[in-house]
Amino acid sequence: MDITLSGNETREFDTEKSAELMSRVVSWISSIDSSDIILDFFSGSATTAHAVLDLNREDGGKRRFILVQMPEETDSNSEACKAGYKTIAEIGKERIRRVIKKISDEKAAELGGTYGLDLGFKVFKLTESHYKPWRNYHGQDVKELEALFEEYRTPLVENWRGTEDGLLTEILLIEGFPLDSRVREMEEYRDNRVRQISCGFHENRLLVCLDDTIQAATVKALALKDGDIFVCLDTAVDDQTKSRLSDKGLIKTI
């Protein structure tokens, strides 16, 4: 198998799907004004995403796509591998980026300015949890039990800061929010980094702050509506602050 990237297309990919053919198939099953989600469990070089983006560009549709691809390694002798694409998934991501850039540039040229439509995409990877797995204790030694509790004083694994966005994703899933939820930085809170998660499936919001300390100004300004949830580190707030936050709404600490 040999894979190369040229412009926004792939070449010499065994059993590669045709973007033009996939666009026709999608147009047959999805109406123009729909927000259908096209799912491809074997995305390969992301032809399906290419087709959906092209079709939306042609007819103004709002279709979305979900692609699933194992991190299958490219042949070490292939042009793709030599170009730095170590897995087929990396090729697919790069193809989507190039298609988006091409569409954005073409539409901007047509409109004589910046194309404002959101053409972004998110990438999720299955990995280990950011929460420590609990170890049951069956002994009777008090010191050993105390040491176990001390080990779990924080439920988070070490070095979780290196994948903070991954922890945020895990939190929103635990709280029942889907992966396509909107995540917004709340700039009105200047003393802490607070992110708001919202989606069409929930009337209420999820607010998450993973800073080491929740500042007094943030506590004072925090405005929670009925049903909103505020999540922060347990070590970031003292008992008095927890009480003040509880008066404002539901608070959950990690």
C-alpha positions, 0 to 999 in steps of 0.5 A: 500500500502506498499513500501520498497527499497531493493538494486535498486528495490522496493517491494510490490508496488500496480500495480508496473510496471516490469522494465524488461517488460518496457525495452522490450517495450522501445526497441520495440519503440526506436532504439539503436542509437536514443536519444529518450525521454521516457515520463511517466506521472504516474511514481510511483516508477520510473520503467520507468527510471529504464528500460531506464537506464538498456536498455541503459546500455545493448545496448549503447543507448542514450535514456532519460526519463521524469517522472511526479509524484505528491508528493503523501504521503506514508502510515504512517505505511509503511516501506518506510515512516518509512525509511524517504520516505514521498512521492512516488516521494522521493521513485522514486528519490532514486530508480534512484540514486541506479540504477545509482550507480549500473550501474556505479559500474558495468561498472567501474568494467568492464572497470577497472576504472571510468565510464565516461558516464553522468548518472545524472538526474535533479528534478524540482518542480512546485512552486510559481514564484520568481517574485512579481505579479504586483498589479494595482493601481486605486487610485489618491493618489501620496504617495500611488502610490510612495509607490507601486513603492517603493515596486516593486523597485526590482521585486523579492520576499523576501528571493529568495536567498534561492532558487537561482537555482530556480530563475535561472531556471525561468530566462532560461525559460523566455528567451526561453531555455528548462529545459534540457539546459546545465548550466556551471559555468564560472570559467574564471570569478573569481570575480563573479559567472557567469553561462552560459546556452546553448542548441542545440536549440539556437545558442546564449548563456545566461549568468546569474550573480545573485551576489549583485555587478558586479565587474569591472574585470568581466565587462572588461572580459565579452565577449558577441557574437552577440545574447548573453544575459547577465542577472544580478540584476539591483542593481548590476550595476550602470548606467555607468556599464550598458552602458559599458555592453550594448556596449558588447551586450544585457544586461537585469537587474532584 
